């Protein structure tokens, strides 16, 4: 849902407060798209599709009764202006004059999309706060505006000033009716995530991990379909007139994302629950609400139906059954090829927090087996969930996987071993893994966004150092796992 903003003033106000309908007048627009200003850092940023443009000639709009200079060149309002050759990441100087007032800004072009959250009330974990979302995609010719409800996300990361957030699109400011649309080239959804990635000094572990997961073909014969997973992308975030730096944007895993039908169930593991989400134990008294044994029911919508029956059946087999019964029944309940790939992926990334938490179980219909969908992989590739570094010589598992090893249904162990060494020649090849990270590191290093992260959040991020650490850790991890799987 797109709204047009037109809030120009007779006298320029640099630190504009949101209007009653949550709009902020832009200081400058180029080709109809907003430039975003941080009036504390004296910074303006604009999203553009190319790394460099020769003879950039946009249609320029700025606030009336003011003068605007770009690198010393006076720009004409409401006209096409020749702004010369531009390069992303480079600093340009913009001076805005109005009467006796004059302000100098550093102006930076970026190839990343820009998201602005406009709000006039405090944002909490719950309930959602009314905001207006404003996005500028370098590949689109117009900006996007919508009302939304926003809230903080995360558990450990919630203690940092740089908050992760999730928002749901609302039809208007007087209604919480949700609607679906495409944002920043994602498929249609109503629920979106802004991940601050504050514990990850690379900022890209979660994003690259999903790239690798989604690149895996599912391992089934004559089936080239790939695993389910989100595909985040980096954006730059403004909260009102304050630049919050680099965020990782994605759609949420929900009914719209999965195109889930009436028989589908989706459960998210959000808590260890004394080992219940690791299938060590469980409370056999089935819950009558959307929470049970550390899981939250995501599909179906809990206000319409509570359905723990599929998960309860999996628990009965995984936790309570004899080895013989487990071996006979488990392959009907889980997609073994998917579970094998998740086990290998879990150990490749060494995502300790994901052996029980930070995972979804999805069942497409009554006849379908459960598949695993990973989630929240900031704590991976040599990093624990709190940002501390970890070693490479451990094997991750949980009780469900341990029982698969102990009973070996359908030659699980040989399938697992063969799959590992097949993937080592393909997706898990060291060169391919390094390339996945190198591509994202290059984009960060070639821009100014990490310098801004360090400045805004008082960090000391060093992308070259982190890139080298991940490469060395990955090499050691692969060598260790090769030895482990060879010995099975």
C-alpha positions as CSV (number, residue, x, y, z in Angstrom):
1,X,0.0,0.0,0.0
2,X,1.7,3.1,-1.2
3,X,1.1,6.6,0.1
4,X,2.5,9.8,-1.4
5,X,4.3,12.2,0.9
6,X,4.3,16.0,0.3
7,X,5.2,17.9,3.4
8,X,7.3,20.9,2.3
9,X,7.7,23.9,4.6
10,X,8.2,27.6,4.0
11,X,11.2,27.5,6.4
12,X,13.5,24.5,6.4
13,X,13.4,22.4,9.5
14,X,16.4,20.0,9.6
15,X,15.3,17.8,12.4
16,X,11.7,17.2,11.4
17,X,9.4,15.5,13.8
18,X,6.8,13.0,12.5
19,X,3.5,14.5,11.6
20,X,0.2,13.2,13.2
21,X,-0.1,10.8,10.3
22,X,3.6,9.7,10.7
23,X,5.2,11.5,7.8
24,X,8.7,13.1,7.7
25,X,9.4,15.7,5.1
26,X,12.5,14.8,3.1
27,X,15.2,17.4,2.8
28,X,15.9,16.3,-0.8
29,X,14.4,14.0,-3.5
30,X,16.2,12.7,-6.6
31,X,14.1,11.3,-9.4
32,X,11.1,11.2,-7.1
33,X,12.8,9.1,-4.5
34,X,13.7,10.3,-1.0
35,X,17.1,11.0,0.3
36,X,17.4,10.0,4.0
37,X,19.0,12.4,6.5
38,X,20.5,11.9,9.9
39,X,20.5,15.4,11.3
40,X,22.7,14.5,14.3
41,X,25.5,12.9,12.2
42,X,24.9,15.5,9.4
43,X,24.6,12.7,6.9
44,X,22.4,12.1,3.9
45,X,22.1,8.7,2.1
46,X,20.5,7.8,-1.2
47,X,19.9,4.3,-2.7
48,X,21.1,3.8,-6.3
49,X,21.3,0.7,-8.4
50,X,24.9,1.1,-9.9
51,X,28.2,1.3,-8.1
52,X,29.1,4.3,-10.3
53,X,27.2,6.5,-12.7
54,X,28.7,8.8,-15.3
55,X,26.9,12.1,-15.8
56,X,24.2,11.6,-13.1
57,X,21.3,13.8,-14.1
58,X,18.3,13.4,-11.7
59,X,15.2,15.5,-11.3
60,X,15.8,17.4,-8.1
61,X,13.3,18.5,-5.5
62,X,14.0,20.1,-2.2
63,X,12.2,22.4,0.3
64,X,11.0,25.7,-1.0
65,X,12.8,29.0,-0.2
66,X,16.0,27.2,0.4
67,X,19.2,26.8,-1.7
68,X,21.0,23.5,-2.1
69,X,24.6,22.9,-3.2
70,X,26.1,19.6,-4.2
71,X,29.9,19.5,-4.2
72,X,29.8,23.3,-4.7
73,X,27.3,23.1,-7.5
74,X,24.1,25.0,-6.9
75,X,21.1,22.8,-7.8
76,X,17.9,24.0,-9.4
77,X,14.7,23.0,-7.6
78,X,12.1,21.0,-9.5
79,X,14.4,20.6,-12.5
80,X,16.8,18.1,-14.0
81,X,20.3,18.8,-12.7
82,X,23.7,17.6,-14.0
83,X,25.4,16.3,-10.8
84,X,28.5,14.8,-12.5
85,X,30.0,11.4,-12.0
86,X,29.0,9.7,-8.8
87,X,30.4,6.7,-7.0
88,X,28.8,4.7,-4.2
89,X,30.5,4.9,-0.8
90,X,32.3,8.1,-1.6
91,X,31.6,11.2,0.4
92,X,30.0,14.2,-1.3
93,X,29.3,17.5,0.4
94,X,25.7,19.0,0.4
95,X,25.1,22.4,1.8
96,X,21.5,23.5,2.4
97,X,20.8,27.2,3.0
98,X,17.7,29.0,4.1
99,X,17.8,32.6,5.1
100,X,20.4,32.9,7.8
101,X,20.5,29.1,8.3
102,X,23.1,26.9,6.7
103,X,23.9,23.2,7.2
104,X,26.5,21.0,5.7
105,X,25.9,17.3,5.2
106,X,28.0,14.4,4.0
107,X,26.1,12.8,1.1
108,X,26.7,9.2,0.3
109,X,25.2,7.0,-2.5
110,X,24.6,3.4,-1.5
111,X,23.5,0.3,-3.6
112,X,21.7,-1.1,-0.5
113,X,18.0,-0.6,-0.1
114,X,17.1,1.9,2.6
115,X,14.3,1.3,5.2
116,X,13.0,4.1,7.4
117,X,10.7,3.5,10.4
118,X,8.7,6.6,11.3
119,X,7.3,6.6,14.8
120,X,6.1,8.9,17.6
121,X,5.6,6.3,20.4
122,X,8.1,4.0,22.1
123,X,8.7,0.6,20.6
124,X,8.4,-2.5,22.9
125,X,8.6,-6.2,22.7
126,X,4.8,-6.4,22.9
127,X,2.4,-5.1,21.9
128,X,3.2,-3.7,18.4
129,X,3.6,0.0,18.1
130,X,2.0,1.9,15.2
131,X,4.7,3.1,12.7
132,X,5.0,4.1,9.1
133,X,7.4,2.1,7.0
134,X,9.2,3.9,4.1
135,X,11.5,1.9,1.8
136,X,13.6,2.9,-1.1
137,X,14.7,0.0,-3.4
138,X,17.5,0.9,-5.8
139,X,15.8,-1.3,-8.5
140,X,12.5,0.5,-8.2
141,X,11.5,3.9,-9.5
142,X,9.2,4.8,-6.6
143,X,9.4,4.6,-2.8
144,X,7.1,2.4,-0.8
145,X,5.0,3.7,2.2
146,X,2.8,1.7,4.6
147,X,1.5,1.8,8.1
148,X,2.7,-1.1,10.2
149,X,2.8,-2.6,13.7
150,X,6.4,-3.0,14.9
151,X,8.0,-4.7,18.0
152,X,11.4,-5.8,19.2
153,X,12.7,-9.3,18.5
154,X,15.2,-11.6,20.0
155,X,16.1,-12.8,23.4
156,X,19.8,-12.2,24.2
157,X,20.2,-9.5,21.6
158,X,17.3,-7.5,23.1
159,X,19.7,-6.2,25.7
160,X,21.7,-4.2,23.1
161,X,20.8,-0.7,22.0
162,X,20.8,-1.8,18.4
163,X,17.5,-3.7,18.5
164,X,16.2,-6.3,16.1
165,X,12.6,-5.7,15.1
166,X,9.7,-7.3,13.2
167,X,6.8,-5.5,11.6
168,X,3.5,-6.4,10.2
169,X,1.9,-4.3,7.4
170,X,-1.4,-2.7,8.4
171,X,-4.1,-1.3,6.1
172,X,-4.2,2.1,7.7
173,X,-3.3,3.9,11.0
174,X,-6.7,3.2,12.5
175,X,-6.8,-0.5,11.9
176,X,-4.6,-3.5,12.6
177,X,-6.0,-5.4,9.6
178,X,-3.0,-7.0,7.9
179,X,-2.3,-7.2,4.2
180,X,0.2,-8.9,1.8
181,X,2.5,-7.2,-0.6
182,X,6.0,-7.6,-2.1
183,X,8.8,-5.6,-0.4
184,X,12.4,-5.1,-1.8
185,X,11.9,-7.9,-4.4
186,X,10.7,-10.5,-1.9
187,X,7.6,-12.5,-2.4
188,X,4.3,-11.3,-1.1
189,X,4.1,-11.3,2.7
190,X,2.7,-9.3,5.6
191,X,5.4,-10.0,8.2
192,X,9.0,-8.7,7.9
193,X,12.2,-8.8,9.9
194,X,14.9,-6.3,10.6
195,X,17.8,-8.2,12.1
196,X,20.4,-6.0,13.7
197,X,23.0,-8.8,13.8
198,X,24.6,-7.0,16.7
199,X,26.3,-10.1,18.2
200,X,27.9,-11.1,14.9
201,X,31.1,-9.0,14.1
202,X,30.7,-10.0,10.4
203,X,27.0,-9.0,10.3
204,X,26.6,-11.7,7.6
205,X,26.7,-15.1,9.2
206,X,23.0,-15.6,9.3
207,X,22.5,-14.3,5.7
208,X,25.3,-16.5,4.2
209,X,24.2,-19.5,6.2
210,X,20.7,-19.3,4.6
211,X,22.3,-18.9,1.1
212,X,24.2,-22.2,1.7
213,X,21.1,-24.0,3.1
214,X,18.9,-22.9,0.2
215,X,21.5,-23.9,-2.3
216,X,21.3,-27.6,-1.2
217,X,19.3,-29.8,-3.4
218,X,17.2,-32.0,-1.2
219,X,19.1,-35.2,-1.8
220,X,16.2,-37.2,-3.2
221,X,16.7,-39.1,-6.4
222,X,15.3,-37.4,-9.5
223,X,14.3,-34.4,-7.5
224,X,16.1,-31.1,-7.9
225,X,14.0,-29.0,-5.5
226,X,15.9,-27.2,-2.7
227,X,15.3,-26.8,1.0
228,X,12.9,-24.3,2.4
229,X,14.5,-21.2,3.9
230,X,14.4,-17.4,3.9
231,X,16.9,-15.4,1.9
232,X,17.9,-12.3,3.8
233,X,19.5,-9.2,2.2
234,X,21.4,-6.2,3.7
235,X,19.6,-2.9,4.0
236,X,20.4,0.4,5.7
237,X,18.0,1.5,8.4
238,X,16.8,5.0,9.6
239,X,14.7,5.4,12.7
240,X,13.0,8.7,12.1
241,X,16.0,11.1,11.4
242,X,18.6,8.8,13.0
243,X,20.8,6.4,11.0
244,X,21.0,3.0,12.6
245,X,23.4,1.5,10.1
246,X,23.4,-2.0,8.6
247,X,20.4,-4.4,9.1
248,X,19.6,-7.7,7.6
249,X,16.1,-7.7,6.1
250,X,13.9,-10.7,5.4
251,X,10.4,-11.9,5.1
252,X,9.1,-14.1,8.0
253,X,8.4,-17.8,7.9
254,X,4.7,-18.0,7.9
255,X,1.6,-19.2,6.0
256,X,2.2,-16.7,3.2
257,X,5.8,-17.6,2.8
258,X,5.1,-21.4,2.7
259,X,1.8,-21.1,0.8
260,X,0.6,-23.5,3.5
261,X,-2.8,-25.2,3.1
262,X,-5.5,-26.0,5.7
263,X,-3.8,-29.2,6.8
264,X,-0.3,-27.7,7.4
265,X,1.3,-27.3,10.8
266,X,4.4,-25.2,11.6
267,X,6.0,-25.2,15.0
268,X,8.9,-23.0,16.2
269,X,11.3,-24.0,19.0
270,X,11.8,-20.9,21.1
271,X,13.0,-22.4,24.4
272,X,15.1,-25.4,25.7
273,X,12.2,-26.4,28.0
274,X,14.4,-28.8,30.1
275,X,15.5,-30.6,26.9
276,X,12.1,-31.0,25.3
277,X,13.0,-29.3,22.1
278,X,16.1,-31.6,22.0
279,X,13.7,-34.6,22.3
280,X,15.3,-35.6,25.6
281,X,12.0,-35.5,27.5
282,X,8.5,-33.8,27.1
283,X,5.4,-33.1,29.0
284,X,2.8,-35.5,27.7
285,X,-0.1,-33.4,28.8
286,X,-1.0,-31.6,25.6
287,X,-1.3,-27.9,25.9
288,X,-4.6,-26.1,25.0
289,X,-2.8,-22.9,24.0
290,X,-0.1,-22.1,21.4
291,X,2.8,-22.9,23.6
292,X,3.9,-26.5,24.5
293,X,7.3,-28.0,25.5
294,X,9.3,-25.0,24.3
295,X,7.5,-24.9,20.9
296,X,5.1,-22.2,19.6
297,X,2.4,-23.1,17.1
298,X,2.8,-20.8,14.1
299,X,0.4,-22.6,11.7
300,X,-2.5,-22.9,12.0
301,X,-3.2,-19.5,13.5
302,X,-3.7,-20.2,17.2
303,X,-7.0,-18.2,17.5
304,X,-8.5,-20.5,14.9
305,X,-7.2,-23.9,15.9
306,X,-4.8,-25.5,18.3
307,X,-3.2,-28.6,16.8
308,X,-0.4,-30.4,18.7
309,X,-1.4,-33.9,17.5
310,X,1.4,-34.2,14.8
311,X,4.1,-33.1,17.2
312,X,2.7,-35.2,20.0
313,X,2.9,-38.2,17.8
314,X,6.6,-37.4,17.0
315,X,7.3,-37.0,20.7
316,X,5.8,-40.4,21.5
317,X,8.0,-42.1,19.0
318,X,11.2,-40.1,19.5
319,X,11.1,-40.0,23.3
320,X,9.0,-42.9,24.6
321,X,9.2,-45.8,22.0
322,X,11.4,-48.8,22.2
323,X,14.4,-49.0,19.8
324,X,12.5,-51.5,17.6
325,X,9.4,-49.3,17.4
326,X,11.4,-46.2,16.8
327,X,13.2,-47.9,13.9
328,X,9.9,-49.0,12.4
329,X,8.0,-45.8,12.8
330,X,10.4,-42.8,12.6
331,X,10.8,-42.8,8.8
332,X,7.1,-42.2,8.4
333,X,7.2,-39.2,10.6
334,X,10.3,-37.3,9.4
335,X,11.7,-36.6,5.9
336,X,15.0,-38.4,6.5
337,X,16.8,-36.7,3.6
338,X,15.9,-33.3,5.0
339,X,17.0,-34.4,8.5
340,X,20.3,-35.7,7.2
341,X,21.0,-32.4,5.4
342,X,20.0,-30.4,8.5
343,X,22.4,-32.5,10.7
344,X,25.2,-32.0,8.3
345,X,24.4,-28.2,7.9
346,X,24.1,-27.9,11.7
347,X,27.6,-29.4,12.2
348,X,29.1,-27.5,9.3
349,X,28.0,-24.2,10.8
350,X,28.5,-25.4,14.4
351,X,25.4,-23.5,15.4
352,X,25.2,-24.7,19.0
353,X,22.0,-22.8,19.8
354,X,20.2,-24.7,16.9
355,X,20.3,-28.2,18.3
356,X,17.0,-27.5,20.0
357,X,16.1,-23.8,19.7
358,X,16.0,-21.7,16.6
359,X,14.4,-24.3,14.4
360,X,11.0,-24.9,12.7
361,X,9.3,-28.2,12.2
362,X,7.0,-28.1,9.2
363,X,4.4,-30.6,8.0
364,X,2.7,-29.7,4.7
365,X,-0.3,-31.9,5.2
366,X,-1.5,-34.9,7.2
367,X,0.3,-37.4,5.0
368,X,3.6,-35.5,4.7
369,X,6.5,-36.1,7.1
370,X,8.1,-33.3,9.2
371,X,10.8,-31.3,7.6
372,X,13.3,-29.0,9.5
373,X,13.8,-25.4,8.6
374,X,16.7,-23.6,10.2
375,X,16.4,-20.2,11.9
376,X,18.5,-17.5,13.5
377,X,22.1,-18.5,12.6
378,X,24.0,-15.4,13.9
379,X,25.8,-17.7,16.3
380,X,27.6,-19.9,13.8
381,X,30.9,-20.3,11.9
382,X,33.1,-20.1,15.0
383,X,30.8,-17.9,17.0
384,X,28.5,-18.6,20.0
385,X,25.1,-16.9,20.4
386,X,26.5,-14.2,22.6
387,X,29.3,-13.3,20.2
388,X,32.2,-15.1,21.8
389,X,34.4,-17.2,19.6
390,X,34.4,-21.0,19.8
391,X,36.5,-24.0,18.7
392,X,36.0,-26.3,15.7
393,X,36.4,-29.8,17.2
394,X,32.9,-30.8,18.4
395,X,30.0,-32.7,17.0
396,X,26.5,-31.3,17.6
397,X,23.4,-33.5,18.0
398,X,20.3,-34.0,20.0
399,X,18.4,-37.0,21.3
400,X,16.4,-37.5,18.1
401,X,19.6,-37.7,16.0
402,X,21.2,-39.9,18.6
403,X,18.4,-42.4,18.3
404,X,18.8,-42.3,14.5
405,X,22.4,-43.3,15.0
406,X,21.6,-45.9,17.6
407,X,18.9,-47.7,15.5
408,X,20.1,-46.8,12.0
409,X,16.7,-46.9,10.3
410,X,16.9,-47.1,6.5
411,X,20.7,-47.2,6.7
412,X,20.7,-43.7,8.1
413,X,24.5,-43.8,9.0
414,X,25.7,-44.8,5.5
415,X,23.3,-42.3,3.9
416,X,24.6,-39.6,6.2
417,X,28.2,-40.4,5.5
418,X,27.8,-40.6,1.8
419,X,25.8,-37.4,1.7
420,X,28.6,-35.5,3.6
421,X,31.3,-36.5,1.2
422,X,29.0,-35.8,-1.8
423,X,28.4,-32.3,-0.4
424,X,32.1,-31.8,0.3
425,X,32.6,-32.0,-3.5
426,X,29.8,-29.5,-4.1
427,X,28.1,-27.0,-1.8
428,X,30.4,-27.8,1.2
429,X,33.6,-27.5,-0.9
430,X,36.0,-25.1,0.9
431,X,36.3,-22.9,-2.2
432,X,32.5,-22.6,-2.6
433,X,32.0,-21.8,1.1
434,X,34.7,-19.2,1.1
435,X,33.2,-17.7,-2.1
436,X,29.8,-17.4,-0.4
437,X,31.3,-15.3,2.4
438,X,33.7,-13.4,0.1
439,X,30.9,-12.0,-2.0
440,X,29.2,-10.5,1.0
441,X,32.4,-9.3,2.6
442,X,33.4,-7.6,-0.6
443,X,30.2,-5.6,-0.7
444,X,30.7,-4.5,3.0
445,X,34.4,-3.7,2.6
446,X,33.8,-1.7,-0.7
447,X,31.2,0.5,1.0
448,X,31.3,2.8,4.0
449,X,28.7,0.9,6.0
450,X,31.1,-0.8,8.5
451,X,32.7,2.5,9.3
452,X,29.2,3.8,10.0
453,X,28.5,0.8,12.2
454,X,31.6,1.5,14.2
455,X,30.7,5.1,14.6
456,X,27.1,4.7,15.4
457,X,27.3,1.8,17.8
458,X,30.8,2.3,19.2
459,X,32.0,-0.9,17.7
460,X,35.4,-1.9,16.4
461,X,34.4,-4.1,13.5
462,X,37.2,-5.3,11.2
463,X,35.9,-7.1,8.1
464,X,39.3,-8.3,6.9
465,X,40.1,-9.8,10.3
466,X,36.7,-11.4,10.5
467,X,36.9,-12.8,7.0
468,X,40.3,-14.4,7.7
469,X,38.9,-15.8,11.0
470,X,35.9,-17.4,9.3
471,X,38.2,-18.8,6.5
472,X,40.6,-20.4,8.9
473,X,37.9,-21.7,11.2
474,X,36.0,-23.2,8.2
475,X,39.2,-25.0,7.0
476,X,39.8,-26.5,10.4
477,X,36.1,-27.4,10.8
478,X,36.0,-29.2,7.5
479,X,39.1,-31.2,8.3
480,X,37.7,-32.2,11.6
481,X,34.3,-33.2,10.2
482,X,35.9,-35.1,7.4
483,X,37.7,-37.2,10.0
484,X,34.5,-37.7,12.0
485,X,32.3,-38.8,9.1
486,X,35.1,-41.0,7.7
487,X,35.1,-42.9,11.0
488,X,31.4,-43.7,11.0
